[in-house]
Amino acid sequence: MPPLTPPPADDFALLHASTRSLPDRSRWTVLWMMGLAVLIVAAVVALVWYLNRFESEEEERRRGADAQWLEQSVQFHFRRLEDDVAQQARQAALDGPRAWSADARPEAGDAGAPAGLLQRAEGVVLAQAWLAEQGAGGGDLAAWYDDAARHEDNRQALQTLQDIVRGLRRASYAGPMRTAEGEATDRVWLAVPYFDGTRLVGMYAVQLAMRQAVDALLPPWFLQKQTVRLVVDGAPAPAATEQAPPYRTVMNLPGTDLLLEVVPQGPRTSPVPRIFFLVALLFLLGMLASLAALRRDFGKRQQVQQRLQAEVALRTAMEGSVTIGMRAWDMDGRILYVNDAFCAMLGYSSEELRGTRAPLPYWPPEQAERLAALHESVIRQGTRPEGIEAQFRHKHGHLVDVLIHEAPLTRADGTQLGWMSSILDISERKRAQQLAASQQEKLEASARLVAVGEVASTLAHELNQPLGALSSFASGLLNRLERGTITDAELRTVVQRMAALAERAGGVTQRVNAFARRRELNLKRLDLVPLVRRAAAAVQETHGAALLLQLPHTPAWVQGDALLLEHLVHNLCGNALDWARRGSHAPRVQVRLQPCEDAPGHMCLAVADNGPGVPEEAQARIFDAFFSTKEGGMGMGLAICRSIAEAHHGRILVGRDTLLGGALFTADLPLAPATASTAP
């Protein structure tokens, strides 16, 4: 595991009450040396200032002259540009659309061509547009409207430009234009009006690239001594690396906020007179650096001492306040440190534990092998973020459940020395979990007792028919035996039917016994098709009525208890026959088994009849225990059906059948996962 980067240290010096102070002798020595250094620095600075004063004054005069020339040159060229734009405005007003044709524009050198430097310079004029007061304009109107739509500040600036041109009847500027993100560019619009007497005919607008304009109007001799930068929207220029500081001058273009920053270039004076002062200054800086290092060393030593005292006091207080056990051990498994909480947790003193190795004295003997393997695993890779659970033995013999978290213990250089453990006593938590599990088990037992009561009612409901049939078969068999009118084949058939009824009654009692003993359902992978056919045959035999079966030709595999599912089919079919006999027509019952349309992966068992159907006010309670619409009914048949369906993670619904017109009971059961074998 790579060494972890240590976290930043806390300022423990703040916990120390005393203030940091230097020894008297060291303090006076440092003060004398600092005073001498101050005198030397003052003398050198005064001499350098005296020598530089005249050069600074000369530089200021030259800078003022250059700034004045630059300002006048900018004003001259832009006034000339305004005159050229005024000439184009007059031409656009008089010639109309012909002024924008390629043939109508004068070439460079023609009599009517613009004579100004900025108008002729390449890349300065980006777009030209004629904004007519009446009628259609011309030129690059798209550039004008694009700038206005790009940002709200652009629109306001261009609107102000138009108001000034109309109101003051003079040329005006607008800018700098901004991008859609609000960043200022170097593009500026210049508009010059053309009036016919007092009537404004229109204004001629040109879009200017100010950086190209500044580059075009500056002569080479001026750029040899200084660099000129365009400052847009008052934004600070990049940090200058030149010897002389830059200065700024305004461009005096109404409607804009543009400045020119002039950065002097090249050497201003001869460096020879300053070499001596530079050497002396280097020696002085070396002496000052030595003094500063000495002073800093004194301060660091006192700070380290204060931090050490504060950390010891703080860690001592922390050890006394925490209730979590702390244990430090090296990579060989030898305990280096334990806190008081860990000792109180296990009943050992720190002297008894410090320096011990595996097997540790608090390991239970019966768990020594497992804890030794766990110990080796922790040495190699530490613990998971959620920690590991273990059992330690108290010195008095009882077991203590603990939760252990390990963190790397590293040296100052980042190499791992061992592990630092935080050990939490979770014995109470374990006891609470065991108590909760015991309570849950008791609740489940109580729930099963309730289920036994429900199934006891099932006995009265389910055993009524097979026992009654057994009694009828037995009475009939005795009568025919007394009369001697029964053959061996008939006797065998009657006995087989009686055995089947007895087996069915025995299965019911077995299921009640399984519930009472808290057994799980006897789930098997079985095919619903033969199960439904078998249960329906038993119902037909018991009730003496025919059922119409609509079963699929392919198996319908489910994971279920065969006996309970047969009870479900038997109860639904018997209930349907009872409802069908209440109708005015001959009783008809259909049993349908098909995949559910609204629930993929489920099989629907639907039992429909042609009886009067279940009333709407009774549908909400039809599956409740002890609720019955039959006269003398117990109200447990459909409640049992619902319990069986829910035990198989399904559901049962009641409605009205559209085909037969009576009640429709639908049991929705999930299909079993597909397997390689198709046998039940």
C-alpha positions in Angstrom: 0.0 0.0 0.0 1.5 3.4 -1.0 2.2 5.8 1.9 -0.6 8.2 2.5 0.0 12.0 2.4 -0.2 13.3 6.0 -2.9 15.9 6.6 -2.0 19.5 7.3 -0.9 20.0 10.9 -3.1 22.0 13.2 -1.8 25.1 14.8 -1.3 23.7 18.3 0.8 26.8 19.2 -2.5 28.7 19.7 -3.2 26.4 22.7 -0.1 27.6 24.5 -0.7 30.5 26.9 2.8 32.0 26.8 4.0 34.3 24.1 7.0 33.6 22.0 10.1 35.6 22.9 13.8 35.5 22.0 16.7 35.4 24.6 17.9 38.9 25.5 21.5 38.5 24.1 20.3 37.2 20.8 17.6 39.8 20.5 20.1 42.7 21.1 22.5 41.2 18.6 19.9 41.0 15.9 18.7 44.5 16.6 22.2 46.0 16.2 22.7 44.1 12.9 19.4 45.2 11.7 20.1 48.8 12.5 23.4 48.7 10.7 21.7 47.2 7.7 19.1 49.9 7.7 21.8 52.6 7.7 23.6 51.0 4.7 20.4 50.6 2.8 19.4 54.2 3.5 22.7 55.5 2.2 22.6 53.3 -1.0 19.0 54.3 -1.7 19.7 58.0 -1.2 22.6 57.9 -3.6 20.7 55.9 -6.2 17.8 58.3 -5.9 20.0 61.3 -6.4 21.5 59.8 -9.6 18.2 58.8 -11.0 16.4 62.0 -10.3 17.7 63.9 -13.3 17.1 60.9 -15.6 13.6 60.5 -14.3 12.8 64.1 -15.0 14.1 63.8 -18.5 12.1 60.6 -19.0 9.0 62.4 -17.8 9.5 65.2 -20.2 10.0 62.8 -23.1 7.1 60.8 -22.1 4.8 63.9 -22.0 5.9 64.9 -25.5 5.3 61.4 -26.9 1.9 61.3 -25.2 1.0 64.7 -26.6 2.1 63.7 -30.1 0.3 60.4 -29.9 -3.0 62.1 -28.8 -2.8 64.7 -31.6 -1.9 62.1 -34.2 -4.9 60.0 -33.2 -7.2 63.0 -33.3 -5.9 64.0 -36.7 -6.3 60.6 -38.4 -9.8 60.0 -36.9 -10.9 63.5 -38.0 -9.7 62.7 -41.4 -11.6 59.4 -41.3 -14.7 61.3 -40.3 -14.3 63.6 -43.3 -14.0 60.6 -45.6 -17.1 59.0 -44.1 -18.9 62.3 -44.4 -18.0 62.3 -48.1 -19.3 58.7 -48.5 -22.5 59.7 -46.6 -23.1 62.5 -49.1 -22.5 60.2 -52.0 -24.9 57.6 -50.6 -27.6 60.2 -50.0 -27.3 61.6 -53.6 -26.7 58.4 -55.6 -28.9 56.1 -53.6 -28.5 52.3 -54.3 -25.9 53.0 -57.1 -23.5 54.1 -54.4 -23.2 50.5 -53.2 -22.5 48.9 -56.6 -19.0 47.7 -57.3 -18.7 50.1 -60.3 -19.8 53.2 -58.3 -17.1 52.8 -55.5 -14.0 54.8 -56.4 -10.7 52.9 -56.6 -7.6 53.9 -54.6 -5.9 56.9 -56.4 -9.1 58.2 -58.0 -10.2 61.7 -57.5 -13.2 60.7 -55.5 -11.4 58.0 -53.5 -11.0 58.5 -49.7 -7.6 60.1 -48.9 -7.4 59.3 -45.2 -4.8 56.8 -43.9 -7.4 54.9 -41.8 -9.8 54.6 -44.7 -7.1 53.3 -47.0 -5.4 50.9 -44.4 -6.3 47.2 -44.8 -8.4 45.7 -42.1 -9.4 48.9 -40.4 -12.9 49.3 -41.9 -14.7 46.0 -41.4 -18.2 47.0 -42.5 -20.0 50.0 -44.1 -23.8 50.7 -43.9 -26.1 53.5 -45.0 -28.9 54.0 -42.4 -31.6 56.0 -44.3 -34.3 57.9 -42.4 -36.8 57.1 -45.1 -36.6 54.3 -47.6 -34.3 51.4 -47.7 -30.7 51.5 -46.5 -27.7 49.8 -48.0 -24.4 48.2 -47.4 -23.5 45.9 -44.6 -26.7 46.5 -42.6 -26.5 42.9 -41.3 -23.3 43.7 -39.3 -25.1 46.7 -37.7 -28.1 44.6 -36.6 -26.0 41.6 -35.6 -24.0 43.7 -33.2 -27.2 45.3 -31.8 -28.8 41.9 -31.3 -25.7 40.2 -29.8 -25.7 42.0 -26.4 -27.9 44.5 -24.6 -25.0 46.9 -24.1 -24.4 46.9 -27.8 -28.0 47.8 -28.5 -28.0 50.7 -26.0 -24.7 52.0 -27.3 -25.9 52.0 -31.0 -29.2 53.6 -29.9 -27.3 56.4 -28.1 -25.1 56.8 -31.2 -28.1 57.4 -33.3 -29.6 59.9 -30.8 -26.4 61.9 -30.7 -26.0 62.0 -34.4 -29.6 63.2 -34.9 -29.6 65.6 -32.0 -26.1 67.2 -32.2 -25.8 66.8 -36.0 -22.2 65.6 -35.7 -20.2 62.4 -36.0 -20.2 60.1 -33.0 -18.8 56.7 -32.0 -20.3 53.7 -30.2 -18.3 50.9 -28.6 -16.5 48.9 -27.9 -19.0 46.1 -29.0 -19.4 43.1 -26.9 -19.8 39.4 -27.6 -22.8 37.3 -26.6 -20.9 36.4 -23.4 -20.4 40.1 -22.5 -16.7 40.3 -23.3 -15.5 43.5 -24.8 -14.0 43.5 -28.4 -12.0 46.1 -30.2 -14.8 46.8 -32.8 -16.3 50.4 -32.8 -19.0 51.9 -34.9 -18.5 55.4 -36.4 -21.7 57.2 -37.7 -21.6 60.5 -39.7 -25.0 62.2 -40.6 -26.0 63.9 -43.8 -28.5 66.7 -43.6 -30.5 68.3 -46.4 -30.9 71.7 -44.8 -32.5 70.8 -41.5 -33.8 67.4 -42.6 -31.7 64.3 -41.7 -31.4 62.2 -44.8 -29.5 59.4 -43.2 -26.3 58.4 -41.5 -23.3 56.6 -42.8 -21.9 54.0 -40.3 -18.6 52.2 -40.6 -17.4 49.4 -38.3 -13.8 49.9 -37.3 -11.2 47.4 -35.9 -9.4 49.7 -33.4 -6.3 47.5 -33.0 -5.6 47.6 -36.7 -6.3 51.3 -36.7 -3.7 51.9 -34.0 -1.2 49.8 -35.8 -1.8 51.7 -39.0 -1.5 55.3 -37.7 1.8 54.7 -35.7 5.0 55.4 -37.7 8.0 53.0 -37.4 10.2 55.6 -35.7 7.7 55.9 -32.8 7.5 52.1 -32.3 11.3 51.8 -32.1 11.2 53.3 -28.6 7.9 52.3 -27.2 5.1 49.7 -27.6 1.5 51.0 -27.9 -1.3 48.8 -26.7 -5.0 49.3 -27.0 -6.9 49.1 -23.7 -10.5 48.2 -24.3 -13.2 49.0 -21.7 -10.7 50.0 -19.0 -9.5 46.4 -18.7 -6.0 46.0 -17.2 -3.4 45.1 -19.8 -1.0 42.1 -19.3 1.7 42.6 -16.7 4.5 44.6 -18.3 8.0 43.1 -18.2 9.8 46.2 -19.4 12.1 48.2 -17.3 10.1 51.5 -17.4 6.5 51.5 -16.2 3.8 52.1 -18.8 1.5 55.1 -19.1 -1.9 55.7 -20.7 -3.4 58.4 -22.9 -7.1 58.7 -23.9 -8.1 58.6 -27.6 -10.8 61.3 -27.2 -13.3 59.6 -29.4 -16.8 60.7 -28.2 -19.0 57.7 -27.3 -16.1 55.3 -26.5 -14.0 54.4 -23.6 -10.7 53.5 -25.2 -7.2 54.2 -23.9 -3.8 53.8 -25.4 -1.1 52.3 -23.1 2.5 53.2 -24.0 5.2 50.9 -22.8 8.8 52.3 -23.2 11.2 49.9 -24.8 14.9 49.5 -24.7 17.5 51.0 -22.4 16.9 54.6 -21.2 20.3 55.3 -19.8 23.7 53.8 -19.6 24.0 50.9 -17.1 27.7 51.6 -16.3 27.1 54.1 -13.3 24.9 51.5 -11.7 27.1 48.5 -11.7 28.9 49.6 -8.5 25.6 50.1 -6.7 24.3 46.8 -8.0 27.3 44.9 -6.6 27.0 46.6 -3.3 23.3 46.0 -3.2 23.9 42.3 -3.8 26.3 42.1 -0.8 23.7 43.9 1.3 20.9 41.6 0.3 23.1 38.6 1.2 23.7 40.1 4.6 20.0 40.9 5.1 19.1 37.3 4.0 21.5 35.9 6.6 20.0 38.0 9.3 16.5 37.0 8.2 17.5 33.3 8.2 19.0 33.7 11.7 15.9 35.4 13.0 13.6 32.9 11.4 15.6 30.0 12.9 15.2 31.5 16.4 11.5 31.8 15.9 11.1 28.3 14.5 12.8 26.7 17.4 10.5 28.4 19.9 7.4 27.5 17.8 8.5 23.9 17.6 8.9 23.8 21.4 5.5 25.4 21.9 3.8 23.0 19.4 5.4 20.0 21.1 4.1 21.1 24.5 0.6 21.9 23.2 0.4 18.6 21.2 1.4 16.6 24.3 -1.3 18.4 26.4 -3.9 18.0 23.7 -3.3 14.3 23.1 -3.3 13.6 26.8 -6.7 15.3 27.1 -8.0 13.4 24.1 -6.9 10.0 25.5 -8.8 10.8 28.7 -12.0 11.8 27.0 -12.5 9.2 24.3 -14.5 6.0 25.0 -13.3 4.2 21.9 -10.3 1.8 22.3 -7.1 2.8 20.5 -4.3 0.4 19.7 -1.1 0.9 17.7 1.0 -2.0 16.5 3.9 -2.4 14.1 4.1 -4.5 10.9 5.2 -7.5 12.9 2.1 -7.5 15.1 3.7 -6.1 18.2 1.5 -3.7 20.2 3.2 -0.3 20.6 0.4 1.6 22.4 -3.0 1.2 24.0 -5.2 3.9 25.5 -7.1 3.8 28.8 -10.4 3.0 27.1 -9.0 -0.1 25.5 -7.6 -1.3 28.8 -10.9 -0.7 30.5 -12.7 -2.6 27.8 -10.7 -5.8 28.3 -9.6 -5.4 31.9 -5.8 -5.4 31.2 -3.3 -2.7 32.0 -1.2 -1.0 29.4 1.9 -2.6 30.8 0.4 -6.1 30.3 -0.4 -5.4 26.7 2.4 -3.2 25.4 5.1 -5.2 23.6 3.0 -8.4 23.3 2.7 -10.3 20.0 0.2 -12.8 18.6 -1.4 -14.8 20.1 -2.5 -11.8 22.1 -3.7 -12.4 25.7 -7.3 -11.2 25.0 -7.9 -13.8 22.2 -10.4 -16.5 23.2 -8.6 -19.9 23.0 -11.3 -21.5 21.0 -11.0 -18.7 18.4 -7.2 -18.4 18.3 -6.8 -19.9 14.8 -9.5 -17.6 13.2 -8.2 -14.5 14.9 -4.6 -15.4 13.9 -5.7 -15.6 10.2 -7.6 -12.3 10.6 -4.5 -10.8 12.3 -2.3 -11.7 9.3 -4.9 -10.4 6.8 -5.1 -7.0 8.6 -1.3 -6.7 8.6 -1.2 -7.2 4.8 -4.1 -5.0 3.7 -5.9 -3.4 6.7 -9.7 -3.5 7.1 -12.6 -2.7 4.8 -14.3 0.7 5.2 -17.1 -0.9 7.2 -14.6 -2.5 9.6 -14.5 -6.1 10.8 -16.3 -7.7 13.7 -14.5 -10.0 16.2 -14.8 -11.3 19.8 -12.2 -10.6 22.5 -12.0 -12.2 25.9 -12.1 -10.0 29.0 -9.5 -10.6 31.7 -12.3 -11.9 33.9 -13.4 -14.5 31.2 -16.5 -13.1 29.5 -16.5 -12.3 25.8 -16.7 -8.8 24.3 -18.0 -8.2 20.8 -15.9 -5.5 19.1 -15.9 -3.6 15.7 -12.3 -2.9 14.5 -11.2 -0.2 12.0 -7.5 0.0 10.9 -5.6 3.0 9.5 -2.0 3.1 8.4 0.5 4.4 11.0 3.2 6.3 9.0 6.4 8.1 9.8 7.2 11.7 8.9 8.7 10.6 5.6 5.5 8.7 4.6 6.8 5.1 5.1 4.4 2.9 7.0 5.3 1.9 10.5 2.3 -0.2 11.3 -1.4 0.2 11.9 -3.6 2.3 14.2 -6.7 0.6 15.4 -10.0 2.0 16.7 -11.9 -0.6 18.6 -15.6 -0.1 19.5 -17.4 -2.3 22.0 -20.6 -3.5 20.3 -21.7 -6.1 22.9 -24.8 -4.1 23.7 -25.6 -3.7 20.1 -25.3 -7.5 19.6 -27.5 -8.2 22.6 -30.1 -5.8 21.2 -30.0 -7.5 17.8 -30.4 -10.9 19.4 -33.3 -9.6 21.5 -34.9 -8.1 18.4 -34.5 -11.5 16.5 -36.1 -13.3 19.5 -39.0 -10.9 19.5 -39.4 -11.3 15.7 -39.4 -15.1 16.1 -42.1 -14.8 18.8 -44.2 -12.5 16.5 -43.9 -15.0 13.7 -45.0 -17.8 16.1 -48.0 -15.7 17.1 -48.8 -15.1 13.5 -48.6 -18.8 12.8 -51.0 -19.5 15.7 -53.4 -17.1 14.1 -52.9 -19.0 10.8 -53.6 -22.2 12.7 -56.8 -20.8 13.9 -57.7 -19.9 10.3 -56.7 -23.3 9.1 -58.7 -24.9 11.8 -61.7 -23.2 10.3 -60.5 -24.6 7.0 -60.8 -28.1 8.5 -64.5 -27.6 9.2 -64.9 -26.2 5.7 -62.7 -28.7 3.7 -63.3 -31.9 5.6 -67.1 -31.5 5.5 -67.4 -32.7 1.9 -64.9 -35.6 1.9 -66.3 -36.9 5.3 -69.9 -36.6 4.1 -69.0 -38.4 0.9 -67.2 -41.1 2.9 -70.3 -41.5 5.0 -72.6 -41.8 2.0 -70.3 -44.3 0.3 -70.0 -46.4 3.5 -73.8 -46.4 4.0 -74.5 -47.4 0.4 -71.8 -50.1 0.6 -73.3 -51.6 3.7 -76.8 -51.7 2.3 -75.6 -53.4 -0.9 -73.5 -55.9 1.0 -76.5 -56.8 3.2 -78.6 -57.3 0.1 -75.8 -59.1 -1.7 -76.3 -57.0 -4.8 -72.7 -55.7 -5.3 -70.0 -57.3 -7.4 -66.3 -57.4 -6.7 -65.6 -54.8 -9.5 -68.2 -52.4 -8.1 -66.9 -53.0 -4.6 -63.3 -52.2 -5.7 -64.5 -49.0 -7.4 -66.3 -47.8 -4.2 -63.4 -48.7 -2.0 -61.0 -46.8 -4.3 -63.2 -43.7 -4.1 -63.4 -44.0 -0.4 -59.6 -44.3 -0.2 -59.1 -41.2 -2.4 -61.5 -39.2 -0.2 -59.7 -40.4 3.0 -56.3 -39.5 1.4 -57.6 -36.0 0.6 -58.9 -35.5 4.2 -55.6 -36.8 5.5 -53.7 -34.3 3.3 -55.8 -31.5 4.8 -54.9 -32.6 8.3 -51.2 -32.9 7.3 -51.2 -29.3 6.1 -52.7 -28.1 9.4 -50.0 -30.0 11.2 -47.3 -28.4 9.0 -48.6 -24.9 9.8 -48.8 -25.7 13.5 -45.1 -26.9 13.5 -44.0 -23.7 11.7 -42.9 -25.6 8.5 -42.4 -23.8 5.2 -44.5 -24.5 2.2 -43.7 -27.7 0.3 -42.7 -25.8 -2.9 -42.0 -27.9 -6.0 -41.9 -27.2 -9.7 -45.2 -28.5 -11.0 -47.4 -28.3 -14.1 -50.7 -26.5 -13.5 -52.5 -28.2 -16.4 -52.8 -31.7 -15.0 -53.3 -30.2 -11.5 -56.3 -28.2 -12.6 -57.7 -31.2 -14.6 -57.3 -33.4 -11.5 -59.0 -31.0 -9.1 -61.8 -30.2 -11.6 -62.5 -34.0 -11.9 -62.8 -34.3 -8.2 -65.2 -31.4 -8.1 -67.4 -32.9 -10.9 -67.5 -36.2 -9.0 -68.4 -34.6 -5.7 -71.0 -32.1 -7.0 -72.3 -34.3 -9.9 -72.0 -31.4 -12.4 -69.9 -30.9 -15.5 -67.2 -28.3 -15.8 -66.0 -26.8 -19.1 -62.2 -26.8 -19.2 -60.2 -24.5 -21.4 -56.6 -25.5 -20.7 -53.4 -24.9 -22.8 -51.8 -27.7 -24.7 -48.3 -26.8 -23.3 -47.2 -27.2 -19.7 -47.6 -24.2 -17.3 -44.8 -24.6 -14.8 -45.1 -22.9 -11.4 -43.3 -23.1 -8.1 -45.9 -24.1 -5.6 -47.5 -26.5 -3.1 -49.6 -29.1 -4.9 -52.0 -29.7 -2.1 -52.7 -26.0 -1.5 -53.1 -25.3 -5.2 -55.6 -28.2 -5.5 -57.5 -26.7 -2.5 -57.5 -23.4 -4.4 -58.9 -24.9 -7.6 -61.4 -27.1 -5.7 -62.7 -24.2 -3.6 -63.1 -21.8 -6.7 -64.9 -24.5 -8.7 -67.2 -25.5 -5.9 -68.0 -21.9 -5.1 -68.7 -21.3 -8.9 -71.1 -24.2 -9.0 -72.9 -22.8 -5.9 -73.3 -19.4 -7.6 -74.3 -20.9 -10.9 -77.2 -22.9 -9.3 -78.6 -19.5 -8.1 -79.3 -18.4 -11.6 -82.4 -18.9 -13.7 -80.6 -21.1 -16.3 -78.9 -24.4 -16.3 -75.7 -24.1 -14.3 -72.5 -23.6 -16.4 -69.0 -23.2 -15.1 -65.9 -22.6 -17.2 -62.3 -23.1 -15.9 -59.7 -21.2 -18.0 -55.9 -21.4 -17.7 -54.0 -18.9 -19.8 -51.1 -16.4 -19.6 -52.0 -13.1 -18.0 -52.3 -10.3 -20.5 -51.4 -7.5 -18.0 -48.7 -9.4 -16.1 -46.0 -11.0 -18.3 -44.5 -14.1 -16.6 -47.7 -15.0 -14.8 -50.4 -17.6 -15.4 -54.1 -16.7 -14.8 -56.5 -19.3 -13.5 -60.1 -18.0 -14.2 -63.3 -19.7 -12.9 -66.5 -18.2 -14.4 -70.2 -19.1 -13.9 -73.5 -18.0 -15.3 -75.0 -17.2 -11.9 -76.2 -13.8 -10.6 -72.6 -12.6 -9.9 -71.1 -11.0 -6.8 -72.9 -7.8 -5.8 -70.6 -4.7 -6.1 -71.1 -3.8 -2.4 -69.8 -7.3 -1.4 -66.8 -7.4 -3.8 -64.6 -5.4 -1.4 -65.2 -7.9 1.5 -65.7 -11.2 -0.4 -62.2 -12.5 0.5 -62.5 -11.5 4.2 -62.6 -14.3 6.8 -66.1 -15.2 8.2 -67.8 -13.0 5.5 -70.3 -15.1 3.4 -73.1 -14.3 1.1 -74.5 -17.9 1.4 -77.1 -18.7 3.9 -75.5 -20.7 6.6 -72.0 -20.3 5.1 -68.8 -20.1 7.2 -67.1 -17.4 5.1 -63.7 -19.2 5.0 -63.6 -20.7 1.5 -62.6 -17.6 -0.4 -60.5 -16.3 2.5 -58.5 -19.5 2.2 -58.2 -19.0 -1.6 -56.7 -15.6 -1.0 -54.2 -16.9 1.6 -53.1 -19.6 -0.8 -52.6 -17.2 -3.7 -50.7 -14.7 -1.6 -48.5 -17.5 -0.1 -47.5 -18.3 -3.7 -46.6 -14.6 -4.4 -49.8 -14.1 -6.4 -53.2 -12.5 -6.0 -56.9 -13.2 -6.5 -59.5 -10.9 -8.0 -63.3 -10.9 -8.4 -65.3 -9.4 -11.2 -68.1 -10.1 -13.7 -67.5 -12.5 -16.7 -68.4 -11.0 -20.1 -69.1 -14.4 -21.7 -71.3 -16.2 -19.1 -72.5 -13.1 -17.4 -71.9 -14.3 -13.8 -69.1 -14.1 -11.3 -65.4 -14.3 -12.5 -62.7 -15.3 -10.0 -59.1 -14.9 -11.3 -56.0 -16.2 -9.5 -52.8 -14.7 -10.8 -49.7 -17.0 -10.1 -46.1 -16.4 -11.2 -44.5 -18.9 -13.5 -41.4 -20.8 -12.4 -38.0 -19.9 -14.0 -37.2 -21.9 -17.1 -34.9 -24.9 -16.5 -33.2 -27.4 -18.7 -35.7 -30.1 -17.7 -39.4 -29.9 -18.4 -40.4 -32.7 -16.1 -42.2 -31.7 -12.8 
